[in-house]
Amino acid sequence: MARKKASSKKKYGSAASKSVEREMKAFKKGKLKSGRSGAKVKSRKQAIAIGLSEARAEGAKVPAKKKSAKKKSAKKSSAKKKSSGRKKSSKKSSS
């Protein structure tokens, strides 16, 4: 079988790398806060995500966000709810 050749193209640009590096330094000092709530960031992954988010806003070369599983399942459940049919009564007829 033929193996798939790895692409030599970089996924992330240097501007994105610098943005993540800046956020990681703030995280290590304990000065990194999350956006809306202003709570202190405690997770390394969250610090990286903040850096990538800011890099996207600046227009740096960063891959698009992955679609979340919640949104996909919400679309499926809303499609099921839209079915229009009469509800069957559970009463037994007495004879």
Residue pairs with C-beta under 8 A, 6 or more apart in sequence:
10 61
11 63
12 60
12 61
12 62
12 63
13 55
13 60
13 61
13 62
15 55
15 58
15 60
15 61
16 51
16 52
16 55
16 60
16 61
16 62
19 51
19 52
19 54
19 55
19 58
19 60
20 48
20 51
20 52
20 55
21 51
22 51
23 32
23 47
23 48
23 50
23 51
23 54
24 44
24 47
24 48
24 51
26 32
26 47
27 41
27 44
27 47
30 40
32 40
32 41
32 47
32 50
33 39
33 40
33 41
34 40
34 41
34 46
34 50
35 50
41 47
41 50
52 62
55 62
56 62
